[in-house]
């Protein structure tokens, strides 16, 4: 897969994970479900990590 597509793939997965994680976190808070909140926070962190990988791949491509 070319580097641009790989970068976009990571960014898209990151955005999705952050959005779903935020929803789970909010649901857990509203329903007083600490387990769901933790799950949401973990998914948001995973999303941030994917976005960071996508940014790094894009930066690397731009340096070449």
Biotite code that builds the C-alpha atoms (Angstrom):
import biotite.structure as struc

atoms = struc.array([
    struc.Atom([0.000, 0.000, 0.000], chain_id="A", res_id=1, res_name="UNK", atom_name="CA", element="C"),
    struc.Atom([1.441, 3.387, -0.819], chain_id="A", res_id=2, res_name="UNK", atom_name="CA", element="C"),
    struc.Atom([2.463, 5.622, 2.066], chain_id="A", res_id=3, res_name="UNK", atom_name="CA", element="C"),
    struc.Atom([-0.319, 8.164, 1.560], chain_id="A", res_id=4, res_name="UNK", atom_name="CA", element="C"),
    struc.Atom([-3.042, 5.515, 1.750], chain_id="A", res_id=5, res_name="UNK", atom_name="CA", element="C"),
    struc.Atom([-1.363, 3.961, 4.782], chain_id="A", res_id=6, res_name="UNK", atom_name="CA", element="C"),
    struc.Atom([-1.291, 7.357, 6.508], chain_id="A", res_id=7, res_name="UNK", atom_name="CA", element="C"),
    struc.Atom([-4.953, 8.006, 5.729], chain_id="A", res_id=8, res_name="UNK", atom_name="CA", element="C"),
    struc.Atom([-5.906, 4.525, 6.911], chain_id="A", res_id=9, res_name="UNK", atom_name="CA", element="C"),
    struc.Atom([-4.320, 5.139, 10.321], chain_id="A", res_id=10, res_name="UNK", atom_name="CA", element="C"),
    struc.Atom([-5.858, 8.605, 10.612], chain_id="A", res_id=11, res_name="UNK", atom_name="CA", element="C"),
    struc.Atom([-9.336, 7.312, 9.730], chain_id="A", res_id=12, res_name="UNK", atom_name="CA", element="C"),
    struc.Atom([-9.111, 4.421, 12.196], chain_id="A", res_id=13, res_name="UNK", atom_name="CA", element="C"),
    struc.Atom([-7.884, 6.859, 14.816], chain_id="A", res_id=14, res_name="UNK", atom_name="CA", element="C"),
    struc.Atom([-10.770, 9.242, 14.251], chain_id="A", res_id=15, res_name="UNK", atom_name="CA", element="C"),
    struc.Atom([-13.272, 6.392, 14.428], chain_id="A", res_id=16, res_name="UNK", atom_name="CA", element="C"),
    struc.Atom([-11.777, 4.967, 17.611], chain_id="A", res_id=17, res_name="UNK", atom_name="CA", element="C"),
    struc.Atom([-11.721, 8.386, 19.263], chain_id="A", res_id=18, res_name="UNK", atom_name="CA", element="C"),
    struc.Atom([-15.388, 9.000, 18.401], chain_id="A", res_id=19, res_name="UNK", atom_name="CA", element="C"),
    struc.Atom([-16.562, 5.576, 19.568], chain_id="A", res_id=20, res_name="UNK", atom_name="CA", element="C"),
    struc.Atom([-14.430, 5.849, 22.683], chain_id="A", res_id=21, res_name="UNK", atom_name="CA", element="C"),
    struc.Atom([-15.902, 9.240, 23.489], chain_id="A", res_id=22, res_name="UNK", atom_name="CA", element="C"),
    struc.Atom([-19.412, 7.807, 23.130], chain_id="A", res_id=23, res_name="UNK", atom_name="CA", element="C"),
    struc.Atom([-18.602, 4.874, 25.428], chain_id="A", res_id=24, res_name="UNK", atom_name="CA", element="C"),
    struc.Atom([-17.021, 7.199, 27.974], chain_id="A", res_id=25, res_name="UNK", atom_name="CA", element="C"),
    struc.Atom([-20.068, 9.494, 27.943], chain_id="A", res_id=26, res_name="UNK", atom_name="CA", element="C"),
    struc.Atom([-22.452, 6.522, 28.194], chain_id="A", res_id=27, res_name="UNK", atom_name="CA", element="C"),
    struc.Atom([-20.481, 5.128, 31.120], chain_id="A", res_id=28, res_name="UNK", atom_name="CA", element="C"),
    struc.Atom([-20.583, 8.472, 32.873], chain_id="A", res_id=29, res_name="UNK", atom_name="CA", element="C"),
    struc.Atom([-24.321, 8.908, 32.265], chain_id="A", res_id=30, res_name="UNK", atom_name="CA", element="C"),
    struc.Atom([-25.146, 5.369, 33.443], chain_id="A", res_id=31, res_name="UNK", atom_name="CA", element="C"),
    struc.Atom([-22.587, 5.375, 36.267], chain_id="A", res_id=32, res_name="UNK", atom_name="CA", element="C"),
    struc.Atom([-20.773, 2.443, 34.623], chain_id="A", res_id=33, res_name="UNK", atom_name="CA", element="C"),
    struc.Atom([-17.056, 2.791, 35.411], chain_id="A", res_id=34, res_name="UNK", atom_name="CA", element="C"),
    struc.Atom([-16.200, -0.237, 33.264], chain_id="A", res_id=35, res_name="UNK", atom_name="CA", element="C"),
    struc.Atom([-17.685, 1.377, 30.165], chain_id="A", res_id=36, res_name="UNK", atom_name="CA", element="C"),
    struc.Atom([-15.886, 4.634, 30.981], chain_id="A", res_id=37, res_name="UNK", atom_name="CA", element="C"),
    struc.Atom([-12.552, 2.826, 31.195], chain_id="A", res_id=38, res_name="UNK", atom_name="CA", element="C"),
    struc.Atom([-13.304, 1.021, 27.939], chain_id="A", res_id=39, res_name="UNK", atom_name="CA", element="C"),
    struc.Atom([-14.107, 4.351, 26.292], chain_id="A", res_id=40, res_name="UNK", atom_name="CA", element="C"),
    struc.Atom([-10.970, 6.047, 27.596], chain_id="A", res_id=41, res_name="UNK", atom_name="CA", element="C"),
    struc.Atom([-8.842, 3.130, 26.377], chain_id="A", res_id=42, res_name="UNK", atom_name="CA", element="C"),
    struc.Atom([-10.424, 3.271, 22.920], chain_id="A", res_id=43, res_name="UNK", atom_name="CA", element="C"),
    struc.Atom([-9.849, 7.031, 22.739], chain_id="A", res_id=44, res_name="UNK", atom_name="CA", element="C"),
    struc.Atom([-6.184, 6.468, 23.622], chain_id="A", res_id=45, res_name="UNK", atom_name="CA", element="C"),
    struc.Atom([-5.925, 3.829, 20.903], chain_id="A", res_id=46, res_name="UNK", atom_name="CA", element="C"),
    struc.Atom([-7.450, 6.307, 18.469], chain_id="A", res_id=47, res_name="UNK", atom_name="CA", element="C"),
    struc.Atom([-4.917, 8.967, 19.393], chain_id="A", res_id=48, res_name="UNK", atom_name="CA", element="C"),
    struc.Atom([-2.136, 6.425, 18.858], chain_id="A", res_id=49, res_name="UNK", atom_name="CA", element="C"),
    struc.Atom([-3.425, 5.514, 15.391], chain_id="A", res_id=50, res_name="UNK", atom_name="CA", element="C"),
    struc.Atom([-3.660, 9.181, 14.462], chain_id="A", res_id=51, res_name="UNK", atom_name="CA", element="C"),
    struc.Atom([-0.093, 9.736, 15.677], chain_id="A", res_id=52, res_name="UNK", atom_name="CA", element="C"),
    struc.Atom([1.129, 6.859, 13.503], chain_id="A", res_id=53, res_name="UNK", atom_name="CA", element="C"),
    struc.Atom([-0.714, 8.337, 10.530], chain_id="A", res_id=54, res_name="UNK", atom_name="CA", element="C"),
    struc.Atom([0.843, 11.753, 11.166], chain_id="A", res_id=55, res_name="UNK", atom_name="CA", element="C"),
    struc.Atom([4.307, 10.217, 11.507], chain_id="A", res_id=56, res_name="UNK", atom_name="CA", element="C"),
    struc.Atom([3.927, 8.322, 8.243], chain_id="A", res_id=57, res_name="UNK", atom_name="CA", element="C"),
    struc.Atom([2.769, 11.503, 6.510], chain_id="A", res_id=58, res_name="UNK", atom_name="CA", element="C"),
    struc.Atom([5.662, 13.509, 7.961], chain_id="A", res_id=59, res_name="UNK", atom_name="CA", element="C"),
    struc.Atom([8.127, 10.823, 6.869], chain_id="A", res_id=60, res_name="UNK", atom_name="CA", element="C"),
    struc.Atom([6.676, 10.855, 3.349], chain_id="A", res_id=61, res_name="UNK", atom_name="CA", element="C"),
    struc.Atom([6.934, 14.652, 3.185], chain_id="A", res_id=62, res_name="UNK", atom_name="CA", element="C"),
    struc.Atom([10.595, 14.581, 4.205], chain_id="A", res_id=63, res_name="UNK", atom_name="CA", element="C"),
    struc.Atom([11.562, 12.356, 1.282], chain_id="A", res_id=64, res_name="UNK", atom_name="CA", element="C"),
])
